[in-house]
Amino acid sequence: MAYLPFPLQTGLITPETLPLLLVLAGLGLSLAEAIAPGAHFVVLGVALLAAGLAGLLIAPLATPLILGLLVFVFGALALYGYRELDLYGGKGEGKTSDSDALTGKMGRVTERVTPTSGEVKLDEGGFNPYYAARSVHGELEEGTEVIVVDPGGGNVVTVEGVGPGEDEIDRELARERARQRREESAEREEELEREGTEGV
């Protein structure tokens, strides 16, 4: 019984064409990275391209074993460079933050905010900057500038109006008042729990 020969056995792919294949694969992955950015193909594409170019420029390096080692070395260098240069955003900027990061954020009322309902759009509010909101006291009309005083788990934020002429010091004081209110409510809850367990 006769078997069909593998492509390497037919002479179509020779050790001399291996560097060219690496260059083509590297260019293909680089093109894929350009079409769909996000660092999916950049490291491997650079490693294959660099190893292929080294094999083309220096013929004695064109052996499969040496080219494999070069792909590994250039891949490690590309990964290190990618992480150090941070091409796709500032260090840590892509990380998800918790709802406490909303405290102190500024925004504007998009739908009248009352102590029970409303909506605001926060500056630097993430992918979807619109949040359900309630006011600390009174009603806040549409367009009013607000500051988040309690993130409320991120689903419903508690806001306070920022009057004209307020500066960063006033905002910091508002943040401190909000922090104190949260601490006082946490202490009250702890006292209620202790009283409930002592009564049992």
C-alpha positions as semicolon CSV with decimal commas, in nm:
position;residue;x (nm);y (nm);z (nm)
1;M;0,000;0,000;0,000
2;A;0,143;0,337;-0,100
3;Y;0,100;0,646;0,114
4;L;0,093;1,002;-0,013
5;P;0,411;1,187;0,079
6;F;0,398;1,473;0,332
7;P;0,466;1,823;0,192
8;L;0,810;1,830;0,358
9;Q;0,897;1,511;0,172
10;T;0,801;1,649;-0,167
11;G;1,057;1,927;-0,155
12;L;0,796;2,205;-0,153
13;I;0,909;2,326;0,189
14;T;1,284;2,320;0,227
15;P;1,496;2,456;0,510
16;E;1,577;2,751;0,283
17;T;1,208;2,850;0,263
18;L;1,146;2,822;0,639
19;P;1,265;3,179;0,718
20;L;1,040;3,311;0,442
21;L;0,744;3,124;0,591
22;L;0,822;3,274;0,933
23;V;0,831;3,623;0,782
24;L;0,498;3,566;0,606
25;A;0,339;3,427;0,925
26;G;0,473;3,724;1,124
27;L;0,338;3,970;0,868
28;G;0,002;3,791;0,871
29;L;-0,024;3,810;1,250
30;S;0,083;4,176;1,244
31;L;-0,190;4,247;0,991
32;A;-0,440;4,060;1,210
33;E;-0,330;4,278;1,505
34;A;-0,385;4,592;1,295
35;I;-0,735;4,476;1,199
36;A;-0,834;4,364;1,551
37;P;-0,616;4,553;1,801
38;G;-0,596;4,440;2,159
39;A;-0,259;4,268;2,187
40;H;-0,389;3,934;2,069
41;F;-0,124;3,871;1,806
42;V;0,144;4,136;1,855
43;V;0,399;3,934;2,056
44;L;0,386;3,622;1,840
45;G;0,378;3,826;1,520
46;V;0,689;4,023;1,617
47;A;0,870;3,705;1,727
48;L;0,799;3,520;1,401
49;L;0,884;3,823;1,188
50;A;1,214;3,891;1,366
51;A;1,323;3,525;1,359
52;G;1,234;3,496;0,991
53;L;1,426;3,813;0,904
54;A;1,728;3,690;1,101
55;G;1,712;3,361;0,909
56;L;1,690;3,542;0,574
57;L;1,975;3,782;0,653
58;I;2,209;3,528;0,812
59;A;2,182;3,203;0,613
60;P;2,359;2,978;0,870
61;L;2,078;3,060;1,117
62;A;1,821;2,908;0,883
63;T;1,810;2,568;1,052
64;P;1,477;2,472;1,213
65;L;1,632;2,432;1,560
66;I;1,804;2,771;1,559
67;L;1,495;2,941;1,412
68;G;1,283;2,785;1,688
69;L;1,520;2,922;1,951
70;L;1,515;3,263;1,783
71;V;1,133;3,268;1,789
72;F;1,148;3,196;2,162
73;V;1,413;3,467;2,229
74;F;1,241;3,730;2,014
75;G;0,906;3,636;2,169
76;A;1,043;3,691;2,519
77;L;1,192;4,025;2,414
78;A;0,867;4,131;2,245
79;L;0,664;4,036;2,553
80;Y;0,900;4,230;2,780
81;G;0,889;4,532;2,549
82;Y;0,511;4,514;2,518
83;R;0,467;4,512;2,895
84;E;0,722;4,787;2,958
85;L;0,601;5,019;2,682
86;D;0,237;4,949;2,769
87;L;0,116;5,021;2,416
88;Y;-0,251;4,955;2,485
89;G;-0,324;5,192;2,774
90;G;-0,170;5,319;3,094
91;K;-0,053;5,077;3,359
92;G;-0,358;4,947;3,539
93;E;-0,603;5,173;3,355
94;G;-0,782;4,878;3,205
95;K;-0,855;4,725;3,541
96;T;-1,205;4,725;3,677
97;S;-1,252;4,938;3,985
98;D;-1,506;4,885;4,259
99;S;-1,805;5,106;4,336
100;D;-1,612;5,296;4,606
101;A;-1,414;5,457;4,324
102;L;-1,732;5,650;4,234
103;T;-1,719;5,848;4,559
104;G;-1,628;6,207;4,484
105;K;-1,692;6,178;4,109
106;M;-1,854;6,479;3,948
107;G;-2,144;6,468;3,706
108;R;-2,466;6,627;3,585
109;V;-2,831;6,545;3,643
110;T;-2,993;6,401;3,330
111;E;-3,329;6,323;3,487
112;R;-3,458;6,514;3,793
113;V;-3,312;6,362;4,109
114;T;-3,520;6,329;4,425
115;P;-3,451;6,142;4,750
116;T;-3,612;5,836;4,586
117;S;-3,539;5,851;4,211
118;G;-3,351;6,016;3,925
119;E;-3,053;5,974;3,693
120;V;-2,710;6,133;3,657
121;K;-2,428;6,115;3,405
122;L;-2,088;6,099;3,576
123;D;-1,767;6,241;3,434
124;E;-1,526;5,947;3,410
125;G;-1,817;5,717;3,493
126;G;-1,686;5,420;3,297
127;F;-1,830;5,241;2,995
128;N;-2,185;5,348;3,077
129;P;-2,165;5,679;3,266
130;Y;-2,540;5,694;3,340
131;Y;-2,640;5,595;3,694
132;A;-2,968;5,582;3,883
133;A;-2,942;5,839;4,160
134;R;-3,105;5,978;4,470
135;S;-3,030;6,304;4,643
136;V;-2,912;6,356;4,999
137;H;-3,180;6,618;5,052
138;G;-3,426;6,800;4,828
139;E;-3,464;6,780;4,454
140;L;-3,198;6,847;4,192
141;E;-3,316;6,972;3,855
142;E;-3,187;6,853;3,519
143;G;-2,845;7,002;3,433
144;T;-2,742;7,056;3,797
145;E;-2,379;6,971;3,871
146;V;-2,351;6,699;4,137
147;I;-2,093;6,505;4,335
148;V;-2,130;6,141;4,441
149;V;-2,129;6,118;4,821
150;D;-2,225;5,749;4,850
151;P;-2,171;5,495;4,570
152;G;-2,434;5,263;4,716
153;G;-2,283;4,950;4,563
154;G;-2,272;5,108;4,218
155;N;-2,637;5,049;4,124
156;V;-2,787;5,362;4,277
157;V;-2,558;5,646;4,374
158;T;-2,639;5,913;4,629
159;V;-2,549;6,261;4,508
160;E;-2,535;6,612;4,643
161;G;-2,569;6,928;4,440
162;V;-2,259;7,136;4,382
163;G;-2,337;7,504;4,401
164;P;-2,178;7,767;4,180
165;G;-1,840;7,881;4,301
166;E;-1,758;7,558;4,483
167;D;-1,399;7,451;4,440
168;E;-1,192;7,139;4,512
169;I;-1,181;7,218;4,886
170;D;-1,561;7,225;4,905
171;R;-1,576;6,897;4,715
172;E;-1,323;6,739;4,950
173;L;-1,530;6,855;5,248
174;A;-1,837;6,696;5,087
175;R;-1,646;6,369;5,041
176;E;-1,538;6,378;5,407
177;R;-1,897;6,438;5,524
178;A;-2,010;6,143;5,311
179;R;-1,736;5,922;5,458
180;Q;-1,837;6,020;5,812
181;R;-2,203;5,944;5,737
182;R;-2,107;5,599;5,607
183;E;-1,898;5,529;5,918
184;E;-2,178;5,644;6,150
185;S;-2,434;5,427;5,971
186;A;-2,197;5,127;5,989
187;E;-2,150;5,187;6,364
188;R;-2,528;5,210;6,415
189;E;-2,576;4,882;6,228
190;E;-2,312;4,714;6,446
191;E;-2,481;4,844;6,763
192;L;-2,818;4,717;6,643
193;E;-2,668;4,376;6,570
194;R;-2,506;4,361;6,915
195;E;-2,832;4,463;7,083
196;G;-3,017;4,199;6,881
197;T;-2,776;3,922;6,983
198;E;-2,771;4,031;7,349
199;G;-3,150;4,022;7,367
200;V;-3,158;3,658;7,251
